[in-house]
Amino acid sequence: MSEKTQSFTEMASSVVADDIPEIGVGMLGYAFMGKAHSNAFKTIPYMMYPPPAIPTLAAICGRNATAVAAAAKRFGYANHYTNWQDMLVDDAVQLFDNGGPNDAHAEPTIAAAQAGKHILCEKPLGRTAEESKMMLDAVEKAGVKHMVAFNYRFVPAIRQIRNLIDSGALGRIYHWRASYLQEWIMPHFGTPMIWRLDKSIAGSGALGDLGAHVIDLAHYLVGDIKSVGALTKTFIRERPYADGSGMGVVDVDDAFVSVVEFENGAIGIIEATRFAAGRKNANTFEINGELGSIRFNLERMNEIDVFWVGQEPVVTQGFSNVLISEPHHPWWENWWPGGHMIGWEHTFIHEITHLLDCIVNDREVGPHGATFVDGYKTAVICDAIVEAAASKRQVDIKY
């Protein structure tokens, strides 16, 4: 055995011998986000090694008794519940992970804060700014750690862009140009009336579902937004219920476009739609600064395109493509050799590891993790976009 191997073995043994704390997780929801988060909880202990804490799957909750029992068995949760009130009195639950529909964000999250649980809540935080503010007030009063699951902050390429901006590499930022495009509710898919198309449940349509991500990234990478102007559009006003019981009225936006002004003087465009044929999950943005430009596409999430002003040689034209997969790039020391790609699911692993570290070591969740303050700010912008579209005027942002 080589000296290097011995050193690593000794280090690993030392870590195993140490008392790594455990944090019991109570999950609300077991579908799309429940699956993504559960995968992260199970992966963290052996891939984010040594982990700041070991998440234990204490309980999972859902309204359908048969489905939630099946989810508990599939993912390995110790207990399952059909109402969140029972789960929140379970002493084994220390971290409440709210992956339920948007109308199930506020009440359970506020109750969890009052019960002293740390909280991870899926986006959007609330259906409105008012609802989001109630949630923010609750976690601040309780003094618990809180994070909104804006997982794209934890894409290595996006964190690398943030690092470059913080270093001054882009200089003054002039433009933010971003869009989030999907296609899955276009007519040819035959999507029925689902909760995401019902304002009473979802709060908004493409705005809260997709636009919230882009707005949060704008805040994270460029800064606070000062004012917005907007257009919203609903292309299909009625859809059949899946059970054949009739037609439902779609009362949320299918798409929006917004012109924004930032506090630092930058200007931008934000667009989101679920009617972009051929677009599966196209979250893209470009930042133009005085010293260079950077662009990103989530569907090519391990790459960025960069252009530096005055770059040598002088004959260089246009953008250069950079692969973000080297050991010195964010989080890559936990994964594979350069060029061996990671995927969308890894963002949740990075995100939850960050929250666990903040909980056990009493660190601040921000600025890299999105706190409920960030979730509230995004909700204010979403409400302002709706107001701007209705009034056909630029709306100033007030928190």
DARA-V776963 format. One record per residue. N is the residue number from 1. RES is the residue in three letters. PSI is psi in whole degrees, -180 to 180 (none if undefined). Layout:
BEGIN
N_RES_PSI / N_RES_PSI
END
This chain:
BEGIN
1_MET_130 / 2_SER_163 / 3_GLU_-40 / 4_LYS_-43 / 5_THR_-41 / 6_GLN_-42 / 7_SER_-44 / 8_PHE_-42 / 9_THR_-43 / 10_GLU_-41 / 11_MET_-45 / 12_ALA_-42 / 13_SER_-39 / 14_SER_-42 / 15_VAL_-43 / 16_VAL_-37 / 17_ALA_-26 / 18_ASP_160 / 19_ASP_91 / 20_ILE_124 / 21_PRO_156 / 22_GLU_145 / 23_ILE_120 / 24_GLY_132 / 25_VAL_132 / 26_GLY_118 / 27_MET_130 / 28_LEU_116 / 29_GLY_147 / 30_TYR_10 / 31_ALA_-129 / 32_PHE_-58 / 33_MET_-33 / 34_GLY_-40 / 35_LYS_-45 / 36_ALA_-44 / 37_HIS_-41 / 38_SER_-41 / 39_ASN_-42 / 40_ALA_-46 / 41_PHE_-39 / 42_LYS_-25 / 43_THR_-32 / 44_ILE_-47 / 45_PRO_-32 / 46_TYR_-16 / 47_MET_-34 / 48_MET_59 / 49_TYR_134 / 50_PRO_139 / 51_PRO_151 / 52_PRO_-28 / 53_ALA_157 / 54_ILE_115 / 55_PRO_126 / 56_THR_136 / 57_LEU_90 / 58_ALA_-43 / 59_ALA_153 / 60_ILE_146 / 61_CYS_140 / 62_GLY_161 / 63_ARG_-29 / 64_ASN_112 / 65_ALA_-43 / 66_THR_-45 / 67_ALA_-41 / 68_VAL_-34 / 69_ALA_-41 / 70_ALA_-39 / 71_ALA_-41 / 72_ALA_-42 / 73_LYS_-43 / 74_ARG_-47 / 75_PHE_-20 / 76_GLY_28 / 77_TYR_139 / 78_ALA_-37 / 79_ASN_161 / 80_HIS_150 / 81_TYR_157 / 82_THR_1 / 83_ASN_141 / 84_TRP_-25 / 85_GLN_-43 / 86_ASP_-40 / 87_MET_-36 / 88_LEU_-15 / 89_VAL_2 / 90_ASP_116 / 91_ASP_-18 / 92_ALA_-16 / 93_VAL_117 / 94_GLN_-29 / 95_LEU_121 / 96_PHE_120 / 97_ASP_107 / 98_ASN_100 / 99_GLY_24 / 100_GLY_176 / 101_PRO_162 / 102_ASN_-33 / 103_ASP_-7 / 104_ALA_19 / 105_HIS_-50 / 106_ALA_-60 / 107_GLU_-50 / 108_PRO_-37 / 109_THR_-42 / 110_ILE_-43 / 111_ALA_-39 / 112_ALA_-41 / 113_ALA_-44 / 114_GLN_-26 / 115_ALA_2 / 116_GLY_18 / 117_LYS_142 / 118_HIS_156 / 119_ILE_133 / 120_LEU_120 / 121_CYS_133 / 122_GLU_158 / 123_LYS_160 / 124_PRO_155 / 125_LEU_-57 / 126_GLY_170 / 127_ARG_-23 / 128_THR_169 / 129_ALA_-39 / 130_GLU_-46 / 131_GLU_-41 / 132_SER_-38 / 133_LYS_-37 / 134_MET_-41 / 135_MET_-42 / 136_LEU_-46 / 137_ASP_-39 / 138_ALA_-45 / 139_VAL_-34 / 140_GLU_-39 / 141_LYS_-39 / 142_ALA_-22 / 143_GLY_25 / 144_VAL_160 / 145_LYS_141 / 146_HIS_138 / 147_MET_139 / 148_VAL_139 / 149_ALA_61 / 150_PHE_79 / 151_ASN_-18 / 152_TYR_-16 / 153_ARG_-19 / 154_PHE_17 / 155_VAL_127 / 156_PRO_-41 / 157_ALA_-38 / 158_ILE_-40 / 159_ARG_-37 / 160_GLN_-39 / 161_ILE_-44 / 162_ARG_-42 / 163_ASN_-41 / 164_LEU_-43 / 165_ILE_-45 / 166_ASP_-31 / 167_SER_-12 / 168_GLY_8 / 169_ALA_-32 / 170_LEU_-13 / 171_GLY_-150 / 172_ARG_134 / 173_ILE_131 / 174_TYR_-43 / 175_HIS_142 / 176_TRP_124 / 177_ARG_111 / 178_ALA_148 / 179_SER_152 / 180_TYR_111 / 181_LEU_129 / 182_GLN_174 / 183_GLU_-2 / 184_TRP_-7 / 185_ILE_18 / 186_MET_156 / 187_PRO_-38 / 188_HIS_-14 / 189_PHE_-19 / 190_GLY_31 / 191_THR_126 / 192_PRO_-177 / 193_MET_109 / 194_ILE_173 / 195_TRP_-29 / 196_ARG_-12 / 197_LEU_8 / 198_ASP_115 / 199_LYS_-36 / 200_SER_-25 / 201_ILE_-50 / 202_ALA_-29 / 203_GLY_-48 / 204_SER_179 / 205_GLY_-114 / 206_ALA_-27 / 207_LEU_-55 / 208_GLY_-30 / 209_ASP_-48 / 210_LEU_-45 / 211_GLY_-33 / 212_ALA_-39 / 213_HIS_-46 / 214_VAL_-40 / 215_ILE_-43 / 216_ASP_-42 / 217_LEU_-35 / 218_ALA_-45 / 219_HIS_-45 / 220_TYR_-40 / 221_LEU_-32 / 222_VAL_-46 / 223_GLY_-176 / 224_ASP_145 / 225_ILE_136 / 226_LYS_-40 / 227_SER_159 / 228_VAL_148 / 229_GLY_156 / 230_ALA_160 / 231_LEU_140 / 232_THR_157 / 233_LYS_136 / 234_THR_115 / 235_PHE_-35 / 236_ILE_116 / 237_ARG_-21 / 238_GLU_143 / 239_ARG_148 / 240_PRO_144 / 241_TYR_146 / 242_ALA_-29 / 243_ASP_5 / 244_GLY_15 / 245_SER_2 / 246_GLY_-161 / 247_MET_143 / 248_GLY_149 / 249_VAL_124 / 250_VAL_116 / 251_ASP_28 / 252_VAL_169 / 253_ASP_140 / 254_ASP_-24 / 255_ALA_157 / 256_PHE_155 / 257_VAL_134 / 258_SER_139 / 259_VAL_127 / 260_VAL_151 / 261_GLU_134 / 262_PHE_157 / 263_GLU_-30 / 264_ASN_5 / 265_GLY_-12 / 266_ALA_156 / 267_ILE_159 / 268_GLY_170 / 269_ILE_133 / 270_ILE_130 / 271_GLU_143 / 272_ALA_145 / 273_THR_155 / 274_ARG_22 / 275_PHE_34 / 276_ALA_95 / 277_ALA_131 / 278_GLY_-12 / 279_ARG_120 / 280_LYS_-51 / 281_ASN_58 / 282_ALA_84 / 283_ASN_105 / 284_THR_149 / 285_PHE_158 / 286_GLU_136 / 287_ILE_127 / 288_ASN_122 / 289_GLY_177 / 290_GLU_-24 / 291_LEU_-2 / 292_GLY_-180 / 293_SER_150 / 294_ILE_139 / 295_ARG_153 / 296_PHE_146 / 297_ASN_118 / 298_LEU_-31 / 299_GLU_-8 / 300_ARG_59 / 301_MET_-13 / 302_ASN_17 / 303_GLU_153 / 304_ILE_151 / 305_ASP_131 / 306_VAL_150 / 307_PHE_127 / 308_TRP_129 / 309_VAL_132 / 310_GLY_13 / 311_GLN_137 / 312_GLU_148 / 313_PRO_161 / 314_VAL_-28 / 315_VAL_-10 / 316_THR_129 / 317_GLN_140 / 318_GLY_-169 / 319_PHE_154 / 320_SER_142 / 321_ASN_131 / 322_VAL_129 / 323_LEU_123 / 324_ILE_86 / 325_SER_16 / 326_GLU_156 / 327_PRO_-26 / 328_HIS_-5 / 329_HIS_158 / 330_PRO_129 / 331_TRP_-8 / 332_TRP_-19 / 333_GLU_-18 / 334_ASN_-9 / 335_TRP_-122 / 336_TRP_172 / 337_PRO_157 / 338_GLY_137 / 339_GLY_-10 / 340_HIS_103 / 341_MET_153 / 342_ILE_174 / 343_GLY_-171 / 344_TRP_-40 / 345_GLU_-23 / 346_HIS_-22 / 347_THR_-35 / 348_PHE_-34 / 349_ILE_-46 / 350_HIS_-45 / 351_GLU_-49 / 352_ILE_-35 / 353_THR_-42 / 354_HIS_-45 / 355_LEU_-42 / 356_LEU_-41 / 357_ASP_-42 / 358_CYS_-36 / 359_ILE_-53 / 360_VAL_-26 / 361_ASN_10 / 362_ASP_48 / 363_ARG_162 / 364_GLU_136 / 365_VAL_-40 / 366_GLY_166 / 367_PRO_-12 / 368_HIS_-36 / 369_GLY_147 / 370_ALA_112 / 371_THR_177 / 372_PHE_-23 / 373_VAL_-45 / 374_ASP_-40 / 375_GLY_-39 / 376_TYR_-44 / 377_LYS_-42 / 378_THR_-40 / 379_ALA_-38 / 380_VAL_-43 / 381_ILE_-43 / 382_CYS_-45 / 383_ASP_-39 / 384_ALA_-35 / 385_ILE_-42 / 386_VAL_-44 / 387_GLU_-43 / 388_ALA_-39 / 389_ALA_-40 / 390_ALA_-38 / 391_SER_-13 / 392_LYS_44 / 393_ARG_162 / 394_GLN_134 / 395_VAL_128 / 396_ASP_144 / 397_ILE_130 / 398_LYS_124 / 399_TYR_none
END
